[in-house]
Amino acid sequence: MTKLWRWRKGRQNAEYDVFTLFSLSLGIGIDAHLIRYRGQKDLPRHRDRVPGKRHFRLNFILGRTC
């Protein structure tokens, strides 16, 4: 089953869902996800382990003011 274009539960026992927009392998892994939080404001501090690869992340936070 593909992980693209569907919401799925997040990892690390947090209350969030992940929607994968795209995932490419062009010598380096490139992917984009939307994250939807359910009942909490952010993820607990953690480190994503990516064995044998360098891992960089850029997050944009979009929110409601009401």
Backbone as CSV, one residue per row, in Angstrom:
resi,resn,N_x,N_y,N_z,CA_x,CA_y,CA_z,C_x,C_y,C_z
1,MET,0.845,-1.184,0.000,0.000,0.000,0.000,0.889,1.245,0.000
2,THR,0.586,2.164,-0.847,1.356,3.394,-0.936,1.039,4.332,0.225
3,LYS,2.046,5.113,0.610,1.836,6.094,1.662,1.511,7.467,1.083
4,LEU,1.541,7.572,-0.247,1.275,8.855,-0.879,-0.209,9.192,-0.870
5,TRP,-0.495,10.460,-0.687,-1.827,11.023,-0.803,-2.865,10.402,0.124
6,ARG,-2.468,10.013,1.332,-3.412,9.571,2.358,-2.891,9.969,3.740
7,TRP,-3.827,10.224,4.608,-3.474,10.498,5.997,-3.169,9.179,6.688
8,ARG,-2.119,9.157,7.518,-1.801,7.991,8.341,-1.324,8.481,9.703
9,LYS,-1.419,7.616,10.694,-1.027,7.993,12.054,0.469,8.237,12.136
10,GLY,0.842,9.230,12.925,2.243,9.552,13.134,2.925,8.551,14.056
11,ARG,4.249,8.687,14.161,5.025,7.782,14.997,5.210,8.366,16.397
12,GLN,5.954,7.688,17.214,6.405,8.143,18.529,5.262,8.432,19.495
13,ASN,4.179,7.698,19.372,3.038,7.799,20.287,2.494,9.217,20.430
14,ALA,2.674,10.035,19.410,2.159,11.401,19.459,0.814,11.453,18.737
15,GLU,0.037,12.456,19.072,-1.283,12.599,18.467,-1.193,13.471,17.223
16,TYR,-0.666,12.893,16.156,-0.610,13.623,14.900,-0.769,12.655,13.735
17,ASP,-1.185,13.202,12.589,-1.333,12.435,11.370,-0.387,13.013,10.324
18,VAL,0.037,12.170,9.383,0.960,12.583,8.328,0.317,12.321,6.974
19,PHE,0.423,13.296,6.085,-0.059,13.175,4.711,1.152,13.387,3.809
20,THR,1.579,12.354,3.092,2.769,12.452,2.249,2.385,13.036,0.896
21,LEU,2.987,14.178,0.566,2.750,14.827,-0.716,3.590,14.194,-1.816
22,PHE,4.886,13.997,-1.527,5.750,13.304,-2.476,6.973,12.756,-1.762
23,SER,7.596,11.773,-2.372,8.809,11.153,-1.844,9.651,10.705,-3.043
24,LEU,10.854,11.257,-3.157,11.732,10.978,-4.289,13.101,10.537,-3.807
25,SER,13.780,9.771,-4.604,15.159,9.400,-4.321,15.997,9.808,-5.531
26,LEU,16.713,10.904,-5.402,17.537,11.433,-6.495,19.001,11.499,-6.046
27,GLY,19.510,10.409,-5.509,20.836,10.432,-4.911,20.763,10.830,-3.446
28,ILE,19.803,11.693,-3.126,19.465,12.026,-1.740,17.955,11.880,-1.628
29,GLY,17.496,11.548,-0.465,16.049,11.415,-0.289,15.397,12.779,-0.147
30,ILE,14.327,12.996,-0.866,13.570,14.247,-0.794,12.104,13.875,-0.606
31,ASP,11.481,14.456,0.404,10.062,14.200,0.598,9.392,15.424,1.190
32,ALA,8.076,15.448,1.112,7.284,16.541,1.675,6.035,15.960,2.315
33,HIS,5.713,16.442,3.503,4.577,15.936,4.264,3.785,17.098,4.859
34,LEU,2.493,16.901,5.001,1.662,17.767,5.826,1.477,17.040,7.147
35,ILE,1.510,17.779,8.260,1.331,17.180,9.580,0.125,17.840,10.232
36,ARG,-0.792,17.020,10.704,-2.009,17.510,11.357,-1.974,17.050,12.813
37,TYR,-1.982,18.025,13.725,-1.962,17.699,15.149,-3.378,17.505,15.653
38,ARG,-3.539,16.505,16.511,-4.844,16.199,17.101,-4.750,16.403,18.604
39,GLY,-5.176,17.550,19.093,-5.258,17.759,20.526,-3.967,18.177,21.203
40,GLN,-2.927,18.464,20.459,-1.696,18.958,21.071,-1.099,20.001,20.153
41,LYS,-0.179,20.788,20.675,0.360,21.886,19.887,1.636,21.520,19.145
42,ASP,2.380,20.572,19.629,3.613,20.220,18.946,4.073,18.827,19.349
43,LEU,5.122,18.368,18.711,5.693,17.058,19.017,6.642,17.165,20.185
44,PRO,6.782,16.101,20.966,7.808,16.110,21.998,9.191,16.161,21.342
45,ARG,10.161,16.702,22.031,11.519,16.764,21.506,11.983,15.344,21.169
46,HIS,12.567,15.189,19.972,13.001,13.871,19.532,14.054,14.014,18.432
47,ARG,14.632,12.908,18.034,15.584,12.877,16.924,15.167,11.774,15.975
48,ASP,15.029,12.122,14.697,14.707,11.135,13.675,15.985,10.409,13.278
49,ARG,16.012,9.107,13.420,17.172,8.301,13.049,17.044,7.863,11.598
50,VAL,18.066,8.143,10.808,18.107,7.719,9.411,19.469,7.051,9.210
51,PRO,19.553,5.746,9.475,20.843,5.058,9.428,21.521,5.165,8.060
52,GLY,22.794,5.533,8.082,23.590,5.583,6.860,23.325,6.773,5.960
53,LYS,22.509,7.721,6.411,22.188,8.884,5.585,22.228,10.147,6.427
54,ARG,22.420,11.273,5.765,22.271,12.565,6.434,20.807,12.969,6.323
55,HIS,20.304,13.611,7.351,18.875,13.916,7.410,18.703,15.386,7.780
56,PHE,18.024,16.123,6.933,17.749,17.529,7.197,16.250,17.748,7.125
57,ARG,15.766,18.668,7.921,14.331,18.925,7.935,14.095,20.425,8.017
58,LEU,13.131,20.880,7.257,12.682,22.259,7.298,11.186,22.225,7.546
59,ASN,10.751,22.839,8.623,9.338,22.818,8.989,8.711,24.197,8.809
60,PHE,7.517,24.210,8.273,6.694,25.400,8.216,5.468,25.107,9.056
61,ILE,5.112,26.015,9.928,3.957,25.807,10.789,2.861,26.774,10.359
62,LEU,1.726,26.209,9.974,0.568,26.988,9.590,-0.483,26.819,10.675
63,GLY,-1.087,27.875,11.097,-2.050,27.742,12.173,-3.223,28.676,12.018
64,ARG,-4.206,28.448,12.860,-5.385,29.300,12.894,-5.231,30.286,14.017
65,THR,-5.818,31.448,13.864,-5.773,32.447,14.922,-7.038,32.433,15.768
66,CYS,-8.063,31.663,15.378,-9.297,31.621,16.164,-9.418,30.314,16.891
